[in-house]
Each structure stands twice: as structure tokens, then as C-alpha cells.
Amino acid sequence: MENQASQQSIDRVERLLKEHLIIVKRIESQNNKIQKRLRLMVIGGYIKLSLVLIPIILGIIYIPAFIKDVQARVNTIPFLSVSQDGSSKNSFIDMLSSFSGGQINQDDINKLLQKIQ
């Protein structure tokens, strides 16, 4: 009788260990899936961060040179040229305001064209 009871308890322990092993394997596979997803989320986060930071860094590097180039091109246009101190030299508005009277005659137009060239 004792032998049979101990055999039943051993069988019960073995059955419980097998069930426990199945549950542990299931949990381990779920943990592996979760770990893969987390890894992909971290990589995706770095990609998103780089999509934001790379244009900002490139802008900081290249925009000053671009602005200088645009300013140099604008300065070649006679009536839009601006000196380095910000004052306009022979700007179109200054040329127009130098004429007297409310109307511009042919002589004023010729003077204006000479200043532009």
C-alpha cells in the first residue's frame, strides 16, 4: 500500500513537471517574440531619430553657404543690391525718390537706366 501511494505521488510529480515544462517552453517562446519586437522598436526609434536629426545637421552645415550664395546673386541685380552693413546702395526705391515731382519724364528714365547699368 505504501509502495503504491509513493508510486502515485511520483507519477503525479512527473505529470506536474511535464506540465510545468510545457508552460515554461510556451513562456520562453513568447519572451523571444517580445524581445524581437522590442529590438525592432529600438531600431525603428533610431531610424526616426536619424530622419529628424540628419536634415537639421545638414541644414546647419549648408544653409550659411547657401545664404551667402543667394546674397551674392541678389547683389548682382543693380536695383536690389544691398551692402554688407545693410544699407542699400542705389536701390530702386532710392533712385525713384531722387526724382522731383510726381511724374517721371524721359530724362528721368534715362538717368534711372544709366544708374542701373
Secondary structure, 3 states (H helix, E strand, C coil): CHHHHHHHHHHHHHHHHHHHHHHHHHHHHHHHHHHHHHHHHHHHHHHHHHHHHHHHHHHHHHHHHHHHHHHHHHHCCHHHCECCCCCECCCHHHHHHCCCCCCCCHHHHHHHHHHHC
